[in-house]
């Protein structure tokens, strides 16, 4: 009887520490949701004269979040939970993520956070001017400062094994420089060979089809129709317009996406919408048990990106997909603009592969090269192997080797991306990991649900969503990204799936 | 030299206590703005499945606000400030309002707040059902509970001189039962005489003009055009659609209004929009010095209502106003629906006076009677002179005496308003005070700017706005409502201005 009582007491104390952890971090999650609403409203609704007031509100919420997270109380609860054994997968993931968040916030001194916040505002402005004038010297001193600050962050966090790995881990938990390098080293030469083949083809798609004039309102309506069909549930989300497309989550029952329409470029609106829809379906798919908790979040940036890119590229740019949608697009939306364009031509146009300068406009084949370039340079920057002043020349040299075209101005080169101006080193690789995860997971999906391509021909997306809900979405942040991929596919990340997918898709398109 | 130093030190300590007060209450104001965004988004954008998550976020913000406001730190700062002499008008108003807010929050025990919150949810539901079935017995027990809770609140606050006065003061600072009673006692018989004259007229407006079918999209566009012309500045605000029209402020540079359109009732959309615009212009007009502070708020509910009703009724339902807008409305929006309607008929229709059951649908003449009825009954309820069970019979008896029509069901009587179900006793009188303030202030405006009616004929609203900015808006909550009206008009509130306005306007309309 006594033994039973003790066991019961232990059980109770486990429950209460875990319960407290769950509750405190759910409250913290709500702070983040409120911040997310402030952010969403800023981009979708804010009157032009109100940015200052809004920015004060955003800072206030961040301050409150920070104060709560670093409080002694939270530290104690986490330590209590870490003493517990026999936690189930979800609870132990909760403790792991709580520790992660807490340490990241506690280890970095407030002065450093403030210094980064201040510097990044200046740095962002300098970057904008530098990009506009294509003049690196305007950005150089502040970039140097941001680099030093990020190195300081990496030193303080010290999750290792190297400084750059520490920074990568902020975005892709568990990923290291060496691991990603081994993946990219395998991928890079094979990918370059494929690109070489494609660009040497004599039978190329006619990209200009997409740059005709497409009425923005019709584009918007079409994107709403497609997104709805993909099972974006407007009971638990919204779609709006904004200058930059994005997805944001305001609670586990409220995920919102935005769409940017370009009148003279058809791809922007529709593929942007499908991309964000992929992100949103992930956020909408967490199982009830983890709703609004610290685990109601993507496993990593890379896994998140795998969901958006699977929808955008693997599904959304497939022939099966458009064999359903193209007749609708043509007859209900753009009778005139597409009068002379057949499905096959359209499908080839949206899959044009072309080495180009700007990462965000890159096709899904050359995209990874843009990332590998940044990954290599970021590593050398953070590990102190190159000076800030050398970045443009190193960028340009590497770029020409990889893409076969020379960079004529830095705004087409190292000045194109916003990331470094905000200190986001280690973020880029997650984009490419997303593509690789997507191909590997999708390969598994096809094995388990071979009828998927037939579904798309009928405009049906229930089976793919069910697969993703079951294997990816429901788990939220319970599993670390590498573990999740292994759990799903019984294999560590393997770039061959991506390479196979690329070959199978693009060789026929390029008549190879 | 020494004396100078001491003075300087005193000055410094004044500055620092006041500065702290200002900063702390500006931060508290930001909590409220964030809450306001949560509320606005709930009514304008929220996906139907997300109410629960949103309500948790709203409670969180309220909790944080409460915890900060009742903190020892805030109490000390206020006490420090209260010791200071020689404060200027703004600073001493800031101290007065801080004390008011602080005391209200501190004096009412948390358990009572929780009890009210819980009860009012149940009470609201019971009221809805009772109203739907027109069955008072469903609402009676919870109404009784709410009454007792509000009496407890009044006892705890004890700002006096009577319980009901204490509750009134929550909405209309400085107003007492006796003062309002003396105003209403003067107003009531005179108003009833006017109504009698109007309803006895043989030449009545044709109200049915307004209940034709008016395309909602066109109504919306028209309301946007009018509101813009009234100088609602979309650099510092927005107009959206919602189920219930309202105004909300998300910072001193972001005030938003909403419009409800009814296809079969033209007045709803346009006059609702003008009404909310009147509220918004007030909120947008606080002087920079008090932006985002505790004083960036209306002087009272009554003064706020005076601004909305001045725009809606005195300006927006005037012949001068429509002599500009009616041709536009007819030619650009409703050519067909208004084909056979002349300006004069339209103007008479929008100014139909008709004793009726429902307060929110009442015209500007009979409106005050609805309020006086509630004021008299509320007083007797809170002062314990009548039991809950007696309310319907007392209501119906009083109503028939005042309006000359008998109440056949309680849903047309005491069950029509939501206020009591939430415990808002003392709120109603502010609506009527709003009408009276509006007439008195507008009388002054006309004396100082006699060209106003000519402005409206030209669709110009710069002079009236400049007058209101100068005399009302800029001051925010610096002056208490009665003081503000005295300051502007050199006279205490005097209902004769309203009665004169009513006679001058409605006798001609009713051919008297």
Interface residues (C-beta under 8 A of the other chain):
Chain A: X27 X30 X31 X33 X34 X37 X38 X41 X45 X46 X47 X48 X49 X50 X52 X53 X54 X56 X57 X60 X61 X64 X233 X234 X235 X236 X237 X238 X250 X251 X252 X253 X254 X292
Chain B: X27 X30 X31 X33 X34 X37 X38 X41 X45 X46 X47 X48 X49 X50 X52 X53 X54 X56 X57 X60 X61 X64 X233 X234 X235 X236 X237 X238 X250 X251 X252 X253 X254 X292
